[in-house]
Amino acid sequence: MLTDKRNPSQTLAEIFEELKEEGREEAAKDFAKELIHENFSNEQITKLTKLQLTEIVKLRKLIKK
């Protein structure tokens, strides 16, 4: 989370960019979860979301629980 690693010398623009990136990554993970539920392969999900294969495998494990 941003507050855990915030550098006091960061500009507002840098903080905003960091938040935008975190939002994009979270959206990609949400989309990947939907694709997992629709039985897409790991390779297809990687291609569509640009997430790393290791992240998709983690998401699959979380969904199975």
WONOR-V124424 format. One record per residue. N is the residue number from 1. RES is the residue in one letter. SS is DSSP state (hx for helix, st for strand, lp for the rest). OMEGA is omega in whole degrees, -180 to 180 (NA if undefined). Layout:
n=N res=RES ss=SS omega=OMEGA
n=N res=RES ss=SS omega=OMEGA
This chain:
n=1 res=M ss=lp omega=-174
n=2 res=L ss=hx omega=-176
n=3 res=T ss=hx omega=180
n=4 res=D ss=hx omega=-174
n=5 res=K ss=hx omega=-176
n=6 res=R ss=lp omega=177
n=7 res=N ss=lp omega=-177
n=8 res=P ss=lp omega=-179
n=9 res=S ss=lp omega=178
n=10 res=Q ss=lp omega=175
n=11 res=T ss=lp omega=177
n=12 res=L ss=hx omega=179
n=13 res=A ss=hx omega=178
n=14 res=E ss=hx omega=179
n=15 res=I ss=hx omega=179
n=16 res=F ss=hx omega=-180
n=17 res=E ss=hx omega=178
n=18 res=E ss=hx omega=179
n=19 res=L ss=hx omega=178
n=20 res=K ss=hx omega=-180
n=21 res=E ss=hx omega=178
n=22 res=E ss=hx omega=178
n=23 res=G ss=hx omega=179
n=24 res=R ss=hx omega=-179
n=25 res=E ss=hx omega=179
n=26 res=E ss=hx omega=178
n=27 res=A ss=hx omega=179
n=28 res=A ss=hx omega=179
n=29 res=K ss=hx omega=178
n=30 res=D ss=hx omega=178
n=31 res=F ss=hx omega=179
n=32 res=A ss=hx omega=178
n=33 res=K ss=hx omega=177
n=34 res=E ss=hx omega=180
n=35 res=L ss=hx omega=177
n=36 res=I ss=hx omega=179
n=37 res=H ss=hx omega=179
n=38 res=E ss=lp omega=176
n=39 res=N ss=lp omega=173
n=40 res=F ss=lp omega=179
n=41 res=S ss=lp omega=177
n=42 res=N ss=hx omega=-179
n=43 res=E ss=hx omega=178
n=44 res=Q ss=hx omega=-179
n=45 res=I ss=hx omega=178
n=46 res=T ss=hx omega=-179
n=47 res=K ss=hx omega=-176
n=48 res=L ss=hx omega=-175
n=49 res=T ss=hx omega=-175
n=50 res=K ss=lp omega=175
n=51 res=L ss=lp omega=176
n=52 res=Q ss=lp omega=179
n=53 res=L ss=hx omega=-179
n=54 res=T ss=hx omega=179
n=55 res=E ss=hx omega=179
n=56 res=I ss=hx omega=178
n=57 res=V ss=hx omega=177
n=58 res=K ss=hx omega=180
n=59 res=L ss=hx omega=178
n=60 res=R ss=hx omega=-180
n=61 res=K ss=hx omega=179
n=62 res=L ss=hx omega=-179
n=63 res=I ss=hx omega=-180
n=64 res=K ss=hx omega=-176
n=65 res=K ss=lp omega=NA
